[in-house]
Structures are given as C-alpha cells and as structure tokens.
C-alpha cells in the first residue's frame, strides 16, 4: 500500500481551507495554515510533500510564500489555488517551479487528480535522487578499491557495472533534455503572455472602433436630416437657388452611403447569435468589399470578381464567415503595398457525396515563402514585423473547419498567393 503523503493547505479563508482538508483527509495526511508565516513554520516542522497555496492573502502574498518554500525545500510540489487567477500570476508562479494552477471554485475531480499527479511526480523524483546517490556512492567505493587492490570481477558483475553506467548515461541525458524543455517552456509562456496582451489590445481597439462608428452614425444621421431639410427649403421657398439642388442631392447621397458603411461596421462588430443560416457567398463577399472600398482606391488595388452564376448557398453563421473573408482580403491588400490585382471567384464543384462551394482569393503580391507557407495557419505566427497578432489565419481556419469546410494556401514563389476556401453546399 502506498504511503500517505503529507499535504499542507494554505488559505486565509476558513471555508475553502476546511473544504480542501475534508476532501483530502481520506487519502493523505492533511495540515492547514491560515497565512504565509504559519505555512513556513509548518514546512520546517513537517516533512511536507505538497502544498496547495492561495495567492491573495494578508501579510505575505502567495508568490512570496512560494519563493520561501522553494528556498526551504525546492522539491516540494506546489499547486496554486486562487479566486484571483490571472495569466500574469500563473506565469510568475511557474517561474518558481509551480506545475499546476487552478481557480476557485474548483472541480472536485480536477483538484484531486492534480494533487495525485503532483504527489506521484514528487515520489518519482525522490526515488530518482536516491538512485543517483546510491550510484555515485558505489562509484566512489570502486575508485577506492582500485587504488588499493583491484578486485577480480566475474562476467556477471562486469555486465551489471556496464548496465549501471549505461543507465546513468541515459538518465543524465534525459535530465539534460528535461532541463532544456523546461527552459523552452518558460520562454514559450512568456511569449504567449505577450502575444495574448497584444491580442487583448487588438480586441479593445475593435470595441473602440465600434463605439466610434456608433457615434459617427449618429452624426451622419443628423447631417443627412439637415441636408434633406435644406433641399426641401430650396425646392419650396427658394427657387432661385435651384441650381444647388444637384449639389445637395450629392451631399445627401454621400452621407447616406457613409451611414450605410458605418452601420455595416456596427453589424460586423456585434457578436450575434452564431446561428447557421442559408448564405449566398457572392453577396457576403460583396458586403465585405464595401467595408474596404476606400482602401482599394487609396492602395490602387483592382478587384476582379468572377462569380459562378450557379453558386449554391451554404449553411453558416454569415458574421463569422465575413470575418474570414475580411481577413483574407486585408492580408491580400497588405501583400500589395504598391498596388495590384485581387481576383475573387466562386465556383460550384460537384461530388459524389454532395456539391461543394469554392471561393478563391488570388492576389498579385510578393507571395509567401515555402517555409512560411507551412506555418501561416499556426497560432501567433506572423510575417508582419510586429504589426500583426498572428491569430487571423489561425482563427479563420478554426471558423471554416467548424462548418466542415477547408482552407488552404498556395503560392508560387514571387507570383502572389491564392487562398482557397471550400464549404459543403446547402442541399435543396
């Protein structure tokens, strides 16, 4: 029967502290502490295997307690348990040897599973250290004996020595590899934190843009109302100014167009219900093109549309697919900073298991290298020198695949890039 582990529960809140104690009591020897000072005293008095540690406590913070625990005994396993979980806190805790992090309220099965794995890891490490200690002690004895009178070894003893040496070599190599993996993991966590911060900043910018669009739409509505009022006044009371009516009509039309564009932006920014509905990809693409129409002129980009008249409908959430199309179009624009051509086509493909709708977005830009082409759908991969989050194509692929679709990219070197999206056609 496996020996019971010594677990220390550290939490300034009596309720969660006692709850954790009752959960673990049937399986382990459980000790409790209401603050950091009491926890450190307990660790010095008892041979503690694992600590569940609350982060936010009066006096010493959980991170400070964690640092002191690792000074006393770096081999004690620690699980962070907190109701104030943040990525930054988790990352900081991981730097000091924390392998697991859970937030309140926690799931019973989840916390017991984490504790069992941590204790198993602790026991394995203890056995491994004992193995090394015994192995090194044996080596020292052999060296002393060789200095005096070399003993005679049987073939079996010689073989056992060789096996031990090989085992030590392999274990040392594994430790070295584990150390390298740990260092790589910490670097990845840091990079992930920075990328998520940038992603959050992008999300906030999107919310601000939607707010500005809402305010702008209100101003445009007022401008349109006054322009129509002036137009009516000229028609009914100031016929001598009739030559200005065409100009007033142009102003009204442009205000109305700007209002439609901002309303489209507001519709796009709303989350919606995420319900699938029959969607015409041709109309959807045309709608997205209105969002970026001003950029086609400023960047001197020619958009060529080749729609199959028999393109069937697809069953998707149009807002999500709009996001995919908008991302591909913006990427194409960025690949053609000096201007170029974006060819967009839709096609119906017949198949034995049902028809498919194919959309192609082909730009005349600088293309994508073979190395980058293999990674463009990976999360956080970007070739935009810090101006992109690296999430656009990754999210686009997730959206497309959620509707049993597929997305791929091809790029002959120096000849632009083509992104191809396929969706199952809606059966009629």
C-alpha positions in Angstrom: 0.0 0.0 0.0 1.3 3.4 -1.0 2.4 5.6 1.9 0.1 8.5 2.7 1.5 11.9 1.6 1.8 15.0 3.8 -0.2 17.8 2.2 -0.3 21.4 3.5 -3.4 23.5 2.7 -2.6 27.3 2.9 -5.6 29.6 2.7 -6.6 32.6 4.8 -10.3 31.8 4.2 -11.6 29.2 6.7 -14.3 27.8 4.4 -12.1 26.8 1.4 -9.3 25.7 3.8 -11.6 23.3 5.7 -13.3 22.2 2.4 -9.9 21.2 1.0 -8.9 19.5 4.2 -12.1 17.3 4.2 -11.6 16.4 0.5 -8.0 15.2 1.0 -8.2 13.8 4.5 -9.3 10.3 3.5 -6.3 9.9 1.2 -3.5 12.0 2.7 -2.2 13.4 6.0 -3.5 17.0 5.8 -2.2 20.0 7.6 -3.6 23.6 7.4 -2.2 27.1 7.7 -4.1 30.4 7.6 -1.3 32.6 6.4 2.2 32.5 4.9 4.1 32.7 8.2 2.2 29.7 9.6 2.8 27.8 6.4 6.5 28.3 6.5 6.7 27.2 10.2 4.7 24.0 9.3 7.1 23.2 6.4 10.1 23.5 8.7 8.4 21.2 11.3 6.9 18.6 9.0 8.2 16.6 6.0 5.7 18.2 3.6 5.3 16.6 0.1 2.8 19.0 -1.4 1.3 22.5 -0.7 -1.9 23.9 -2.1 -1.4 27.7 -1.9 -3.8 30.6 -2.1 -2.3 33.6 -3.9 -4.1 36.5 -2.3 -3.6 36.5 1.4 -3.0 39.2 4.1 0.6 39.7 5.1 2.8 37.6 2.8 1.4 37.1 -0.7 1.2 33.6 -2.2 4.1 34.4 -4.5 6.3 35.5 -1.6 5.3 32.3 0.3 6.1 30.2 -2.8 9.6 31.8 -3.0 10.3 30.9 0.6 9.0 27.4 0.2 11.4 26.8 -2.6 14.3 28.2 -0.6 13.5 25.8 2.3 12.9 22.8 0.0 12.8 23.2 -3.8 11.5 19.7 -4.2 8.1 20.4 -2.5 5.3 20.3 -5.1 3.1 23.4 -5.1 -0.4 23.9 -6.6 -1.7 27.4 -6.8 -5.4 27.7 -5.8 -6.9 31.1 -6.1 -10.0 33.1 -6.9 -7.9 35.9 -8.4 -6.3 34.0 -11.2 -4.6 35.9 -13.9 -2.2 34.8 -16.7 0.5 37.0 -15.2 0.1 35.4 -11.8 0.2 31.9 -13.2 3.3 32.7 -15.3 5.1 34.2 -12.3 4.3 31.1 -10.2 5.5 28.8 -13.0 8.9 30.5 -12.9 9.3 29.2 -9.3 8.5 25.6 -10.1 4.7 25.5 -10.0 3.4 22.9 -12.4 -0.4 23.3 -11.8 -2.7 26.3 -11.4 -6.4 26.1 -10.6 -9.0 28.8 -9.9 -11.9 28.9 -7.3 -14.4 27.4 -7.4 -12.6 24.3 -8.4 -14.0 21.0 -9.6 -13.6 18.2 -7.0 -12.3 15.6 -9.5 -10.0 18.1 -11.1 -8.3 19.1 -7.8 -7.9 15.5 -6.6 -6.4 14.5 -9.9 -3.9 17.4 -9.9 -2.8 16.5 -6.4 -2.4 12.8 -7.1 -0.3 13.6 -10.2 1.8 16.1 -8.3 2.4 13.6 -5.4 3.3 10.9 -7.9 5.8 13.2 -9.6 7.3 14.1 -6.2 7.8 10.4 -5.3 9.4 9.6 -8.6 11.8 12.5 -8.2 12.7 11.3 -4.7 13.4 7.8 -6.0 15.5 9.1 -8.8 17.6 11.2 -6.5 18.1 8.2 -4.2 19.2 6.2 -7.2 21.8 8.8 -8.2 23.0 9.0 -4.6 23.5 5.2 -4.4 25.0 5.0 -7.8 27.5 7.8 -7.0 28.4 6.2 -3.7 29.0 2.9 -5.4 31.3 4.6 -7.9 33.3 6.2 -5.1 33.8 2.8 -3.4 35.0 1.2 -6.6 37.6 4.0 -7.1 39.0 3.5 -3.6 39.3 -0.3 -4.1 41.0 0.3 -7.4 43.6 2.4 -5.7 44.5 -0.4 -3.3 44.0 -3.9 -4.7 41.8 -4.2 -7.8 39.3 -7.0 -7.1 38.5 -9.7 -9.5 35.1 -9.3 -11.3 33.0 -12.1 -12.7 31.4 -11.6 -16.1 28.1 -11.1 -14.4 29.5 -8.4 -12.2 31.2 -6.7 -15.1 27.9 -6.8 -17.1 26.0 -5.3 -14.2 28.5 -2.5 -13.9 28.2 -1.7 -17.6 24.4 -1.7 -17.4 24.6 0.7 -14.4 26.9 3.0 -16.3 24.7 3.0 -19.4 21.6 3.6 -17.2 23.4 6.6 -15.6 24.4 8.0 -19.0 20.8 7.7 -20.4 19.3 9.2 -17.2 21.7 12.1 -17.3 20.8 12.7 -20.9 17.1 12.7 -20.0 17.7 15.2 -17.2 19.5 17.5 -19.5 16.7 17.2 -22.1 14.1 17.9 -19.4 16.0 21.0 -18.3 16.1 22.3 -21.8 12.4 21.6 -22.3 11.6 23.4 -19.1 13.6 26.5 -20.2 11.8 26.3 -23.6 8.5 26.1 -21.8 9.2 29.2 -19.7 10.2 31.1 -22.8 7.0 30.0 -24.6 4.9 31.0 -21.6 6.5 34.5 -21.6 5.9 34.8 -25.4 2.4 33.6 -25.0 1.6 36.2 -22.3 3.0 39.0 -24.5 1.0 37.8 -27.6 -2.2 37.5 -25.6 -1.7 41.0 -24.3 -1.4 42.3 -27.9 -4.4 40.3 -28.9 -6.4 41.8 -26.0 -5.3 45.2 -27.0 -6.5 44.5 -30.6 -9.8 43.4 -29.2 -10.1 46.6 -27.2 -9.3 48.6 -30.3 -12.1 46.8 -32.1 -14.5 47.7 -29.4 -13.4 51.3 -29.5 -13.8 51.4 -33.3 -17.4 50.1 -33.0 -18.1 52.8 -30.4 -16.7 55.5 -32.7 -18.7 54.0 -35.6 -21.9 54.3 -33.5 -21.2 58.0 -32.6 -20.3 58.8 -36.2 -23.5 57.2 -37.4 -25.5 59.5 -35.1 -23.7 62.5 -36.5 -24.3 61.3 -40.1 -28.0 60.9 -39.4 -28.2 64.5 -38.2 -26.2 65.7 -41.2 -28.5 63.8 -43.5 -31.6 65.2 -41.9 -30.4 68.8 -42.2 -29.2 68.3 -45.8 -32.7 67.0 -46.7 -34.3 69.9 -44.9 -32.2 72.4 -46.9 -33.0 70.5 -50.1 -36.7 70.8 -49.3 -36.4 74.5 -48.4 -34.8 75.3 -51.7 -37.4 73.4 -53.7 -40.4 75.0 -51.9 -39.2 78.5 -50.9 -36.0 79.5 -52.7 -36.4 78.5 -56.4 -33.7 81.0 -57.3 -31.2 78.5 -55.7 -32.4 75.6 -57.7 -29.0 75.2 -59.4 -27.7 74.0 -55.9 -30.2 71.1 -55.7 -27.9 68.7 -57.6 -25.1 69.5 -55.2 -27.4 69.0 -52.2 -28.5 65.7 -53.6 -24.9 64.6 -54.0 -24.2 65.6 -50.4 -27.2 63.6 -49.2 -26.2 60.5 -51.2 -22.7 60.6 -49.8 -23.9 61.0 -46.3 -26.4 58.1 -46.8 -23.6 55.9 -48.2 -21.3 56.7 -45.2 -24.1 55.9 -42.9 -24.6 52.5 -44.5 -20.9 51.8 -44.2 -20.8 52.6 -40.5 -23.9 50.6 -39.9 -22.3 47.6 -41.6 -19.3 48.0 -39.4 -21.6 48.0 -36.3 -23.3 44.9 -37.5 -20.0 43.2 -38.1 -18.7 44.1 -34.6 -21.7 42.6 -32.9 -21.4 39.0 -31.7 -24.7 37.9 -32.9 -26.4 34.5 -32.1 -23.9 32.4 -34.0 -26.8 30.5 -35.6 -26.4 29.0 -39.0 -28.5 30.2 -41.9 -28.6 29.8 -45.7 -25.9 32.2 -47.0 -25.0 33.4 -50.5 -21.2 33.7 -50.6 -21.4 36.1 -53.5 -23.5 38.6 -51.6 -21.3 38.0 -48.5 -18.1 38.8 -50.4 -19.7 41.9 -51.9 -20.8 43.1 -48.4 -17.2 42.7 -47.1 -15.8 44.6 -50.1 -17.9 47.6 -49.0 -16.0 47.7 -45.7 -12.7 48.1 -47.5 -13.8 50.0 -50.6 -11.9 53.1 -49.6 -8.7 51.1 -49.3 -9.0 49.7 -52.8 -8.7 53.3 -54.1 -6.0 54.5 -51.7 -3.9 51.5 -52.4 -4.5 51.4 -56.1 -5.9 47.9 -56.0 -8.1 46.5 -58.7 -10.7 43.9 -57.5 -11.8 41.5 -60.2 -14.9 39.4 -59.3 -15.7 36.1 -61.2 -18.8 34.6 -59.7 -20.3 31.4 -60.9 -24.0 32.2 -61.6 -24.9 28.8 -60.2 -23.0 29.1 -56.9 -25.2 27.3 -54.3 -25.9 28.5 -50.8 -24.0 27.3 -47.8 -25.2 26.9 -44.2 -23.0 29.0 -41.9 -23.1 31.9 -39.5 -22.5 34.7 -42.0 -20.9 37.1 -39.5 -18.2 34.5 -38.8 -17.5 33.8 -42.5 -17.5 37.6 -43.1 -14.6 37.7 -40.6 -12.7 35.0 -42.6 -13.3 36.8 -45.9 -12.3 40.2 -44.5 -9.1 38.8 -43.0 -8.1 37.2 -46.4 -8.9 40.5 -48.3 -6.9 42.6 -45.8 -4.0 40.2 -46.0 -4.1 40.4 -49.8 -4.0 44.2 -49.6 -1.0 44.2 -47.3 0.8 41.9 -49.7 0.4 44.6 -52.4 1.6 47.8 -50.8 2.4 49.3 -54.3 -1.0 48.3 -55.8 -2.0 45.2 -57.7 -5.0 43.0 -58.5 -7.1 40.9 -56.3 -9.1 38.3 -58.1 -12.1 36.8 -56.2 -14.0 33.9 -57.7 -16.8 31.5 -56.6 -17.3 28.0 -58.1 -19.7 25.1 -57.7 -17.9 21.7 -57.5 -19.9 18.5 -58.0 -19.0 15.5 -56.0 -20.4 12.0 -55.2 -21.0 12.9 -51.6 -22.6 16.3 -52.4 -21.7 19.6 -54.0 -19.1 22.0 -52.7 -18.8 25.8 -52.9 -15.3 27.0 -53.6 -14.1 30.6 -53.0 -10.6 31.7 -54.2 -8.8 34.9 -53.3 -5.8 35.4 -55.6 -3.5 38.4 -55.2 -0.6 39.7 -57.3 1.6 40.4 -54.3 5.0 39.3 -53.3 3.9 35.7 -52.4 4.7 33.5 -49.4 7.9 31.6 -49.0 7.7 27.8 -48.8 8.9 27.8 -45.2 6.3 30.4 -44.1 3.6 28.7 -46.1 3.8 25.7 -43.9 3.3 27.8 -40.7 0.8 30.5 -41.7 -2.1 28.8 -40.1 -0.2 28.3 -36.8 -1.3 30.4 -33.8 0.7 33.6 -33.3 2.8 33.1 -36.5 3.1 36.4 -38.3 5.3 37.9 -41.0 4.2 41.5 -40.4 7.1 42.5 -38.2 5.2 43.1 -35.0 2.1 44.8 -36.6 0.0 41.6 -36.6 -1.2 39.3 -33.8 -0.6 36.1 -35.8 -4.1 34.9 -34.9 -6.1 35.9 -38.1 -5.4 32.9 -40.2 -5.5 30.5 -37.3 -8.9 31.8 -36.2 -10.1 31.8 -39.9 -9.2 28.1 -40.2 -11.0 27.2 -37.0 -14.1 29.0 -38.2 -14.0 27.3 -41.7 -13.4 23.9 -40.2 -16.3 24.4 -37.7 -18.6 24.2 -40.7 -16.9 21.1 -42.2 -15.1 23.3 -44.6 -11.4 23.6 -45.5 -8.9 26.4 -46.2 -5.5 26.2 -47.9 -3.0 28.5 -49.4 -0.7 28.1 -52.5 2.0 30.5 -53.6 4.4 30.0 -56.5 7.5 31.9 -55.4 7.2 35.6 -56.3 3.9 35.1 -58.1 1.4 36.1 -55.4 -0.7 33.9 -53.2 -4.0 32.2 -53.5 -6.2 31.2 -50.6 -8.9 28.6 -51.3 -11.9 28.0 -49.1 -14.4 25.2 -49.6 -17.8 24.6 -47.8 -20.4 21.9 -48.3 -23.2 23.3 -50.4 -26.6 23.6 -48.8 -28.8 20.7 -50.0 -32.0 21.9 -51.6 
